[in-house]
Amino acid sequence: MKTKSTHWAGISLFIFRLYLWFAFAAALLGLAANGRANPSVVYVDATFNSGSSGGHAWNVDAFAAIQDGVTAVADGGTVHVAAGTYSENVVVAKPLTLLGANAGVDPRVNGRVGPACNDN
């Protein structure tokens, strides 16, 4: 006869295995935690928040932290980082393009803006 604790341990193990299976399936399909495909382009701006994200979808393709943008973007995607100060250590574990505020601006021409700074 099973005891209550053995029964709950079995259920916990089943739930854990189910979670791992879904996480593996989502990774194979390239889905984000919200069930949608990871965007190929995301935008990071230190001033973004849930009420104001520059016309982008907050926590989908608009973030206030560089690491959140790097994590959310699809492999091979592009992370656009606005000028500002970002106090974080960023880990990039996949191929992507990281563009700062002056990407594509000719330094010989007046028109550059302040850079994005990692204050850490």
C-alpha atoms as an extended CHARMM CRD file, in Angstrom:
* protein
*
       120  EXT
         1         1  MET       CA              0.0000000000        0.0000000000        0.0000000000  PROA      1               0.0000000000
         2         2  LYS       CA              1.2830000000        3.4370000000       -0.9380000000  PROA      2               0.0000000000
         3         3  THR       CA              1.6440000000        6.0450000000        1.7260000000  PROA      3               0.0000000000
         4         4  LYS       CA              0.4390000000        9.5980000000        1.1970000000  PROA      4               0.0000000000
         5         5  SER       CA              3.9780000000       10.9190000000        0.8650000000  PROA      5               0.0000000000
         6         6  THR       CA              4.8720000000        8.2800000000       -1.7530000000  PROA      6               0.0000000000
         7         7  HSD       CA              1.7290000000        9.1420000000       -3.6790000000  PROA      7               0.0000000000
         8         8  TRP       CA              2.5390000000       12.8850000000       -3.7000000000  PROA      8               0.0000000000
         9         9  ALA       CA              6.1560000000       12.1970000000       -4.6040000000  PROA      9               0.0000000000
        10        10  GLY       CA              4.9580000000       10.2630000000       -7.6520000000  PROA      10              0.0000000000
        11        11  ILE       CA              2.6300000000       13.0700000000       -8.6850000000  PROA      11              0.0000000000
        12        12  SER       CA              5.4030000000       15.6510000000       -8.2000000000  PROA      12              0.0000000000
        13        13  LEU       CA              7.7560000000       13.6100000000      -10.3670000000  PROA      13              0.0000000000
        14        14  PHE       CA              5.0860000000       13.3220000000      -13.0710000000  PROA      14              0.0000000000
        15        15  ILE       CA              4.4800000000       17.0980000000      -13.0540000000  PROA      15              0.0000000000
        16        16  PHE       CA              8.2260000000       17.7750000000      -13.2090000000  PROA      16              0.0000000000
        17        17  ARG       CA              8.6290000000       15.4110000000      -16.1850000000  PROA      17              0.0000000000
        18        18  LEU       CA              5.6490000000       17.0310000000      -17.9160000000  PROA      18              0.0000000000
        19        19  TYR       CA              7.2010000000       20.4760000000      -17.3840000000  PROA      19              0.0000000000
        20        20  LEU       CA             10.5190000000       19.3020000000      -18.8610000000  PROA      20              0.0000000000
        21        21  TRP       CA              8.7410000000       17.8020000000      -21.8670000000  PROA      21              0.0000000000
        22        22  PHE       CA              6.8720000000       21.0490000000      -22.5800000000  PROA      22              0.0000000000
        23        23  ALA       CA             10.0360000000       23.1310000000      -22.1260000000  PROA      23              0.0000000000
        24        24  PHE       CA             11.9030000000       20.8420000000      -24.5330000000  PROA      24              0.0000000000
        25        25  ALA       CA              9.0740000000       20.9690000000      -27.0920000000  PROA      25              0.0000000000
        26        26  ALA       CA              8.9090000000       24.7750000000      -26.8480000000  PROA      26              0.0000000000
        27        27  ALA       CA             12.6720000000       25.0140000000      -27.3710000000  PROA      27              0.0000000000
        28        28  LEU       CA             12.4420000000       22.7870000000      -30.4480000000  PROA      28              0.0000000000
        29        29  LEU       CA              9.6670000000       24.9270000000      -31.8870000000  PROA      29              0.0000000000
        30        30  GLY       CA             11.4520000000       28.1970000000      -31.0540000000  PROA      30              0.0000000000
        31        31  LEU       CA              8.6690000000       29.4210000000      -28.7900000000  PROA      31              0.0000000000
        32        32  ALA       CA              9.0990000000       31.9860000000      -26.0530000000  PROA      32              0.0000000000
        33        33  ALA       CA              7.7800000000       31.4030000000      -22.5360000000  PROA      33              0.0000000000
        34        34  ASN       CA              4.5120000000       33.0940000000      -23.5520000000  PROA      34              0.0000000000
        35        35  GLY       CA              3.9020000000       30.4820000000      -26.2750000000  PROA      35              0.0000000000
        36        36  ARG       CA              4.6600000000       32.8120000000      -29.1840000000  PROA      36              0.0000000000
        37        37  ALA       CA              7.5950000000       32.5720000000      -31.5500000000  PROA      37              0.0000000000
        38        38  ASN       CA             10.5450000000       34.6790000000      -30.4450000000  PROA      38              0.0000000000
        39        39  PRO       CA             10.6350000000       37.9920000000      -32.3580000000  PROA      39              0.0000000000
        40        40  SER       CA             13.4490000000       38.4890000000      -34.8510000000  PROA      40              0.0000000000
        41        41  VAL       CA             13.8300000000       42.1590000000      -33.8520000000  PROA      41              0.0000000000
        42        42  VAL       CA             13.5090000000       43.6480000000      -30.3630000000  PROA      42              0.0000000000
        43        43  TYR       CA             14.0130000000       47.1280000000      -28.9300000000  PROA      43              0.0000000000
        44        44  VAL       CA             15.6280000000       48.0550000000      -25.6150000000  PROA      44              0.0000000000
        45        45  ASP       CA             15.2630000000       51.4760000000      -24.0450000000  PROA      45              0.0000000000
        46        46  ALA       CA             15.9700000000       52.2440000000      -20.3910000000  PROA      46              0.0000000000
        47        47  THR       CA             12.8420000000       54.4330000000      -20.3610000000  PROA      47              0.0000000000
        48        48  PHE       CA             10.4490000000       51.7100000000      -21.6050000000  PROA      48              0.0000000000
        49        49  ASN       CA              7.8400000000       50.3770000000      -19.1770000000  PROA      49              0.0000000000
        50        50  SER       CA              4.4860000000       48.5890000000      -19.3730000000  PROA      50              0.0000000000
        51        51  GLY       CA              2.6810000000       51.8830000000      -19.9940000000  PROA      51              0.0000000000
        52        52  SER       CA              5.0830000000       53.3320000000      -22.5320000000  PROA      52              0.0000000000
        53        53  SER       CA              7.1070000000       51.1880000000      -24.9100000000  PROA      53              0.0000000000
        54        54  GLY       CA              7.4580000000       53.2860000000      -28.0250000000  PROA      54              0.0000000000
        55        55  GLY       CA              4.6320000000       51.6310000000      -29.9400000000  PROA      55              0.0000000000
        56        56  HSD       CA              6.0510000000       48.1540000000      -29.3610000000  PROA      56              0.0000000000
        57        57  ALA       CA              4.6030000000       45.3270000000      -27.2610000000  PROA      57              0.0000000000
        58        58  TRP       CA              6.0080000000       45.4390000000      -23.7300000000  PROA      58              0.0000000000
        59        59  ASN       CA              7.9270000000       42.2420000000      -22.8470000000  PROA      59              0.0000000000
        60        60  VAL       CA              7.4040000000       40.9010000000      -26.3720000000  PROA      60              0.0000000000
        61        61  ASP       CA              9.6050000000       43.1350000000      -28.5230000000  PROA      61              0.0000000000
        62        62  ALA       CA             10.1590000000       46.0640000000      -26.1020000000  PROA      62              0.0000000000
        63        63  PHE       CA             12.3060000000       45.8750000000      -22.9820000000  PROA      63              0.0000000000
        64        64  ALA       CA             14.0060000000       48.1560000000      -20.4580000000  PROA      64              0.0000000000
        65        65  ALA       CA             16.9720000000       45.8180000000      -19.9070000000  PROA      65              0.0000000000
        66        66  ILE       CA             19.4350000000       44.5920000000      -22.5220000000  PROA      66              0.0000000000
        67        67  GLN       CA             19.4770000000       41.0610000000      -21.0670000000  PROA      67              0.0000000000
        68        68  ASP       CA             15.6960000000       40.7940000000      -21.4330000000  PROA      68              0.0000000000
        69        69  GLY       CA             15.9760000000       41.7710000000      -25.0950000000  PROA      69              0.0000000000
        70        70  VAL       CA             18.8330000000       39.3310000000      -25.7060000000  PROA      70              0.0000000000
        71        71  THR       CA             16.8930000000       36.5330000000      -24.0230000000  PROA      71              0.0000000000
        72        72  ALA       CA             13.6960000000       37.2340000000      -25.9730000000  PROA      72              0.0000000000
        73        73  VAL       CA             15.0910000000       37.6700000000      -29.4870000000  PROA      73              0.0000000000
        74        74  ALA       CA             15.2000000000       34.6950000000      -31.8420000000  PROA      74              0.0000000000
        75        75  ASP       CA             18.5260000000       33.1280000000      -32.7670000000  PROA      75              0.0000000000
        76        76  GLY       CA             20.1310000000       35.3180000000      -35.4230000000  PROA      76              0.0000000000
        77        77  GLY       CA             17.8130000000       38.2170000000      -34.5360000000  PROA      77              0.0000000000
        78        78  THR       CA             18.6140000000       41.8610000000      -33.8600000000  PROA      78              0.0000000000
        79        79  VAL       CA             18.5330000000       43.7570000000      -30.5600000000  PROA      79              0.0000000000
        80        80  HSD       CA             18.3560000000       47.5580000000      -30.9630000000  PROA      80              0.0000000000
        81        81  VAL       CA             19.5920000000       49.3420000000      -27.8230000000  PROA      81              0.0000000000
        82        82  ALA       CA             18.6760000000       53.0040000000      -27.3550000000  PROA      82              0.0000000000
        83        83  ALA       CA             21.0950000000       55.4860000000      -25.8280000000  PROA      83              0.0000000000
        84        84  GLY       CA             21.0150000000       55.3210000000      -22.0530000000  PROA      84              0.0000000000
        85        85  THR       CA             22.6260000000       53.7720000000      -18.9990000000  PROA      85              0.0000000000
        86        86  TYR       CA             22.0270000000       50.0660000000      -18.3380000000  PROA      86              0.0000000000
        87        87  SER       CA             23.3070000000       48.6890000000      -15.0190000000  PROA      87              0.0000000000
        88        88  GLU       CA             23.5840000000       44.9980000000      -15.8180000000  PROA      88              0.0000000000
        89        89  ASN       CA             25.8980000000       42.2310000000      -16.9200000000  PROA      89              0.0000000000
        90        90  VAL       CA             24.7130000000       40.8270000000      -20.2370000000  PROA      90              0.0000000000
        91        91  VAL       CA             25.2440000000       37.2060000000      -21.2220000000  PROA      91              0.0000000000
        92        92  VAL       CA             24.8540000000       36.4150000000      -24.9140000000  PROA      92              0.0000000000
        93        93  ALA       CA             24.5520000000       32.6730000000      -25.5050000000  PROA      93              0.0000000000
        94        94  LYS       CA             23.2320000000       32.6450000000      -29.0780000000  PROA      94              0.0000000000
        95        95  PRO       CA             24.0170000000       34.2810000000      -32.3920000000  PROA      95              0.0000000000
        96        96  LEU       CA             22.4670000000       37.7600000000      -32.7010000000  PROA      96              0.0000000000
        97        97  THR       CA             23.1670000000       41.3110000000      -33.8150000000  PROA      97              0.0000000000
        98        98  LEU       CA             23.4120000000       43.9200000000      -31.0720000000  PROA      98              0.0000000000
        99        99  LEU       CA             23.0540000000       47.4950000000      -32.3690000000  PROA      99              0.0000000000
       100       100  GLY       CA             23.5970000000       50.6240000000      -30.3060000000  PROA      100             0.0000000000
       101       101  ALA       CA             22.1400000000       54.0750000000      -30.6980000000  PROA      101             0.0000000000
       102       102  ASN       CA             24.7400000000       55.1140000000      -33.2820000000  PROA      102             0.0000000000
       103       103  ALA       CA             24.5040000000       52.0200000000      -35.4820000000  PROA      103             0.0000000000
       104       104  GLY       CA             24.6420000000       53.0900000000      -39.1120000000  PROA      104             0.0000000000
       105       105  VAL       CA             25.6430000000       56.6800000000      -38.3040000000  PROA      105             0.0000000000
       106       106  ASP       CA             28.7570000000       57.9240000000      -40.0540000000  PROA      106             0.0000000000
       107       107  PRO       CA             31.1030000000       59.2460000000      -37.3240000000  PROA      107             0.0000000000
       108       108  ARG       CA             32.4840000000       61.8290000000      -39.7550000000  PROA      108             0.0000000000
       109       109  VAL       CA             29.1010000000       63.5540000000      -39.9000000000  PROA      109             0.0000000000
       110       110  ASN       CA             27.4770000000       65.4640000000      -37.0530000000  PROA      110             0.0000000000
       111       111  GLY       CA             24.4110000000       63.5380000000      -36.0560000000  PROA      111             0.0000000000
       112       112  ARG       CA             25.5890000000       61.0680000000      -33.4900000000  PROA      112             0.0000000000
       113       113  VAL       CA             23.6430000000       60.6800000000      -30.2540000000  PROA      113             0.0000000000
       114       114  GLY       CA             24.8980000000       59.6750000000      -26.8280000000  PROA      114             0.0000000000
       115       115  PRO       CA             25.9280000000       56.0290000000      -26.5730000000  PROA      115             0.0000000000
       116       116  ALA       CA             24.2940000000       53.2110000000      -24.6790000000  PROA      116             0.0000000000
       117       117  CYS       CA             26.4600000000       52.6160000000      -21.5950000000  PROA      117             0.0000000000
       118       118  ASN       CA             26.7030000000       49.5200000000      -19.4420000000  PROA      118             0.0000000000
       119       119  ASP       CA             27.1800000000       50.9780000000      -15.9780000000  PROA      119             0.0000000000
       120       120  ASN       CA             28.4200000000       47.7610000000      -14.4260000000  PROA      120             0.0000000000
